[in-house]
Amino acid sequence: MGSLVAGLAAGAAGTTALNLVTYLDMVVRARPASTTPETTVRRTEEMAGVELAPQGPDSDEAGNRRSGLGALLGIAAGLGTGAAYGLVRRRLPGVPLPVLGAGVGIAVNVGTTGPMAALGVTDPRTWSGSSWVSDLVPHLAYGLVTACVYDMIRGSR
């Protein structure tokens, strides 16, 4: 149980790092926020045949709920990946911390981008280099912070 809780805490720290790097990138490059989380929620809404607001799917209320749900899905992905990392970390005692961090970062990247690609929200094969950097760097930050915080909590290093 301790590994799971440590993984959740590490995932929360990693999620904060991902958000920090993402928002810094937005400030430095003056780029807009991604709309893919909201679009993913909308696509899921359509597939499930549900509406988020009685005023209809194009209402401000529905859009606001989509925005909140998109952010919550990202947090859930970060916490869930951290928890999963906590459960497998002890089985990887000799793996260097940077490799663990990169692995966790890539795992959370695939875990979030994969469903978006499967729903037709995005196609990573068509992304530009800057789009890949905007997506991959924050996820690597997530992975490194998650791995470091987990090891600090559990005293693994």
LOLUMBA-814878 format. One line per 2 residues: number of its first residue (from 0); their letters; for each residue x, y, z of N, C-alpha, C. Coordinates in steps of 0.05 Angstrom, whole numbers. Example, Ala and Ser with C-alpha at 12.3 -4.5 7.8 and 13.67 -1.06 7.14 Angstrom:
# residues 2
0) as) 264:-114:156:246:-90:156:264:-66:156 ~ 257:-45:142:273:-21:143:258:1:157
//
This chain:
# residues 157
0) mg) 16:-24:0:0:0:0:17:25:0 ~ 40:24:13:58:47:14:68:55:-13
2) sl) 74:35:-30:83:41:-57:62:55:-73 ~ 37:46:-70:15:59:-85:11:88:-77
4) va) 11:93:-51:8:120:-40:31:138:-49 ~ 55:127:-47:79:142:-55:77:148:-85
6) gl) 68:129:-101:64:133:-129:44:155:-135 ~ 22:155:-120:1:176:-124:13:203:-118
8) aa) 28:205:-96:41:231:-89:61:239:-109 ~ 77:220:-119:97:226:-139:83:235:-165
10) ga) 61:221:-172:46:229:-196:34:257:-193 ~ 25:264:-169:15:291:-165:38:312:-169
12) ag) 61:306:-159:84:324:-163:91:325:-193 ~ 91:302:-206:97:302:-235:77:317:-251
14) tt) 51:315:-243:30:330:-257:34:360:-254 ~ 43:368:-230:49:397:-226:72:405:-244
16) al) 93:389:-246:115:395:-263:107:397:-292 ~ 90:379:-301:80:379:-329:65:406:-334
18) nl) 48:413:-316:33:438:-319:51:462:-319 ~ 71:462:-301:90:484:-300:105:487:-326
20) vt) 115:466:-337:130:467:-362:112:475:-385 ~ 88:465:-385:68:472:-406:62:502:-406
22) yl) 56:512:-382:48:540:-380:72:559:-385 ~ 96:551:-377:120:566:-384:124:568:-414
24) dm) 120:545:-428:122:544:-457:102:563:-469 ~ 77:563:-459:57:581:-469:65:611:-466
26) vv) 77:617:-443:85:644:-438:109:652:-457 ~ 129:635:-458:153:641:-474:147:643:-503
28) ra) 131:624:-514:126:624:-543:99:637:-550 ~ 85:647:-530:59:660:-535:40:642:-550
30) rp) 41:616:-544:24:597:-558:-2:593:-542 ~ -23:586:-556:-49:582:-542:-49:555:-528
32) as) -67:552:-510:-72:526:-496:-82:506:-517 ~ -76:481:-512:-87:460:-529:-116:456:-524
34) tt) -130:451:-546:-159:446:-543:-165:416:-545 ~ -145:399:-547:-149:371:-550:-163:358:-526
36) pe) -158:366:-501:-173:354:-479:-203:358:-481 ~ -211:383:-487:-239:390:-490:-252:375:-514
38) tt) -236:374:-536:-246:360:-560:-250:330:-554 ~ -232:319:-538:-234:291:-530:-259:286:-514
40) vr) -265:304:-495:-289:302:-479:-314:304:-498 ~ -313:323:-516:-336:327:-534:-340:301:-551
42) rt) -319:290:-562:-321:266:-578:-333:243:-561 ~ -324:241:-536:-334:220:-518:-364:225:-513
44) ee) -371:250:-508:-399:258:-504:-416:248:-527 ~ -407:254:-551:-422:247:-575:-425:217:-578
46) ma) -403:202:-573:-404:173:-575:-422:161:-554 ~ -423:173:-530:-440:162:-509:-469:171:-511
48) gv) -473:191:-528:-500:202:-531:-510:217:-507 ~ -492:231:-493:-500:248:-470:-494:277:-476
50) el) -507:294:-461:-502:323:-463:-494:333:-435 ~ -475:351:-435:-465:361:-409:-482:385:-398
52) ap) -500:395:-414:-516:417:-405:-544:416:-418 ~ -565:423:-404:-592:423:-415:-595:443:-438
54) qg) -577:464:-439:-579:484:-460:-567:474:-486 ~ -555:450:-486:-545:438:-511:-515:437:-511
56) pd) -504:422:-530:-475:417:-531:-458:442:-539 ~ -471:462:-551:-456:486:-560:-459:509:-540
58) sd) -471:504:-517:-475:525:-497:-449:531:-482 ~ -448:554:-470:-425:561:-453:-422:542:-430
60) ea) -445:534:-419:-444:515:-396:-431:489:-404 ~ -439:478:-427:-427:453:-436:-397:456:-442
62) gn) -390:478:-454:-362:484:-460:-345:486:-435 ~ -356:499:-415:-342:502:-389:-338:475:-376
64) rr) -359:458:-377:-357:431:-365:-336:415:-380 ~ -336:417:-407:-316:403:-423:-287:411:-415
66) sg) -284:437:-411:-257:448:-403:-249:436:-377 ~ -267:436:-357:-261:425:-331:-256:395:-332
68) lg) -273:381:-347:-269:352:-350:-242:345:-364 ~ -235:361:-384:-210:356:-398:-186:359:-379
70) al) -187:379:-362:-166:383:-342:-166:361:-321 ~ -189:353:-312:-191:331:-293:-181:305:-304
72) lg) -186:300:-330:-175:275:-342:-145:276:-342 ~ -133:299:-347:-104:301:-346:-93:296:-318
74) ia) -106:306:-298:-98:301:-270:-101:272:-264 ~ -123:260:-272:-128:231:-267:-106:214:-280
76) ag) -99:222:-305:-77:207:-319:-51:209:-304 ~ -45:233:-294:-20:237:-278:-20:221:-252
78) lg) -42:222:-238:-44:206:-213:-44:176:-218 ~ -59:168:-238:-60:139:-245:-33:128:-254
80) tg) -19:144:-270:8:135:-279:27:134:-256 ~ 25:154:-238:42:154:-214:37:129:-197
82) aa) 11:123:-193:4:99:-178:15:74:-191 ~ 12:72:-217:22:48:-231:53:47:-228
84) yg) 66:70:-230:95:70:-227:102:60:-199 ~ 87:69:-179:92:60:-152:91:30:-149
86) lv) 73:18:-164:70:-11:-162:92:-27:-176 ~ 104:-15:-197:125:-30:-212:153:-21:-205
88) rr) 156:2:-191:183:13:-187:202:-6:-172 ~ 192:-20:-152:209:-38:-136:219:-61:-153
90) rl) 207:-67:-175:215:-89:-193:237:-80:-212 ~ 245:-55:-210:266:-44:-228:289:-32:-212
92) pg) 301:-47:-194:320:-35:-176:346:-25:-189 ~ 355:-36:-210:380:-28:-222:378:-8:-245
94) vp) 354:0:-251:350:18:-274:357:47:-265 ~ 374:61:-280:381:88:-273:357:107:-272
96) lp) 357:126:-254:335:144:-250:327:159:-276 ~ 346:170:-292:338:183:-316:323:165:-336
98) vl) 330:140:-337:316:120:-354:288:115:-344 ~ 286:112:-317:259:109:-305:242:133:-311
100) ga) 253:157:-307:238:182:-312:229:184:-341 ~ 247:178:-360:240:179:-388:218:159:-394
102) gv) 220:135:-383:200:114:-387:173:122:-377 ~ 172:134:-353:147:143:-342:135:166:-358
104) gi) 152:184:-367:143:206:-383:131:197:-410 ~ 144:178:-422:134:167:-448:108:152:-443
106) av) 107:137:-421:83:122:-414:59:140:-411 ~ 62:162:-396:39:180:-392:33:195:-418
108) nv) 53:200:-434:48:213:-460:31:194:-478 ~ 39:169:-480:23:150:-496:-4:146:-484
110) gt) -6:145:-457:-31:141:-444:-51:164:-448 ~ -41:188:-453:-60:210:-458:-64:215:-488
112) tg) -43:213:-503:-45:218:-532:-59:195:-546 ~ -54:171:-537:-66:147:-550:-96:148:-552
114) pm) -111:153:-530:-140:155:-532:-149:178:-551 ~ -134:200:-550:-141:223:-568:-138:215:-597
116) aa) -117:200:-603:-112:191:-630:-134:170:-638 ~ -140:152:-620:-160:132:-625:-188:144:-631
118) lg) -194:166:-618:-219:180:-622:-219:199:-646 ~ -196:201:-659:-193:218:-682:-191:248:-676
120) vt) -184:254:-651:-180:281:-642:-154:293:-653 ~ -134:276:-654:-108:285:-663:-94:262:-677
122) dp) -74:268:-693:-58:248:-706:-28:255:-703 ~ -14:244:-684:14:251:-679:32:248:-703
124) rt) 24:231:-723:40:227:-747:41:253:-763 ~ 23:271:-759:22:296:-775:33:320:-759
126) ws) 42:316:-735:51:338:-718:77:350:-729 ~ 80:375:-726:105:389:-732:125:383:-710
128) gs) 150:391:-715:171:387:-694:164:403:-669 ~ 155:428:-672:148:444:-649:125:432:-633
130) sw) 106:419:-647:84:406:-633:94:383:-617 ~ 113:368:-628:124:345:-613:139:355:-588
132) vs) 154:377:-591:168:388:-568:149:398:-547 ~ 128:412:-556:107:422:-537:94:399:-522
134) dl) 92:376:-534:79:353:-521:98:336:-505 ~ 122:331:-517:140:312:-504:155:323:-480
136) vp) 165:348:-482:181:359:-461:166:360:-434 ~ 141:370:-433:126:370:-408:122:341:-397
138) hl) 118:322:-415:114:295:-406:140:283:-395 ~ 163:290:-406:188:281:-395:193:294:-368
140) ay) 185:320:-365:187:333:-339:170:317:-318 ~ 146:310:-327:128:294:-310:143:269:-301
142) gl) 155:254:-320:168:229:-314:191:232:-295 ~ 208:252:-300:231:255:-283:224:263:-254
144) vt) 205:282:-252:196:290:-225:182:267:-211 ~ 165:252:-225:151:229:-213:172:209:-203
146) ac) 191:202:-219:211:182:-211:228:192:-187 ~ 236:217:-188:252:229:-166:236:230:-140
148) vy) 212:240:-142:196:243:-117:189:216:-105 ~ 183:197:-123:177:170:-112:202:159:-97
150) dm) 225:162:-109:249:151:-96:255:167:-70 ~ 249:193:-70:253:208:-45:234:199:-23
152) ir) 210:194:-30:190:185:-10:197:157:0 ~ 203:140:-17:208:112:-10:237:107:-1
154) gs) 255:126:-4:282:123:4:297:103:-14 ~ 290:102:-39:301:82:-57:330:89:-66
156) r) 337:115:-64:363:123:-74:380:135:-51
//
